[in-house]
Amino acid sequence: MKTFFIVCCIFLSCLASFAQDYKLIWEDNFDKPALNEANWTAVISGSGGGNRELQYYRRENISIGKEPVTGENCLIITAKREHHMFKSFTSGRLSTKNKMTFKYGKIEARIKFPKTANGLWPTFWMLGKGYPKEV
C-alpha cells in the first residue's frame, strides 16, 4: 500500500509539473493605437443578446487608451446613456468568433470592471468554438 501511494505521488507530481509548462499561442496587449481587427470583431447589434439588454452595441464605444495608474495601453469599452436605434444606452462588444480558437492552453485576462449601479452588468465571456450563436 505504501509503495502504491509513493508511485501515485510521483505520477501526480509529474502531471502537475507538465501542466505548468504552458506555451503562449496568442495575446493582445492592445499596444497599438487602434484595435487589431485581425483578432477582434466589433459587434454591432441591438438584439439584446438573448437577455433583453437595453443597450445598442456600437464600434464608436470601443477604443484603445492609457490606463491612468500604470500608463499601459488598454482596451476601453464605454457605456453611455444615449438614444440610438430605439435603445436608451450604447456600449461596446468584441468577439474573436471565427478568428481565434484554441484547443488547449492557458487563458489569462487583466480586467478592471467599473463600479456599477443596479441593472448594469459588465462581463467577460469565454465561449467555446461550437457555441451556436453570437451572444
Secondary structure as UniProt FT lines:
FT   HELIX           2..19
FT   TURN            37..39
FT   STRAND          41..42
FT   TURN            49..52
FT   STRAND          55..57
FT   HELIX           59..61
FT   STRAND          62..66
FT   TURN            68..70
FT   STRAND          73..77
FT   STRAND          80..84
FT   TURN            85..86
FT   STRAND          87..91
FT   STRAND          94..95
FT   TURN            97..99
FT   TURN            118..119
FT   TURN            129..130
//
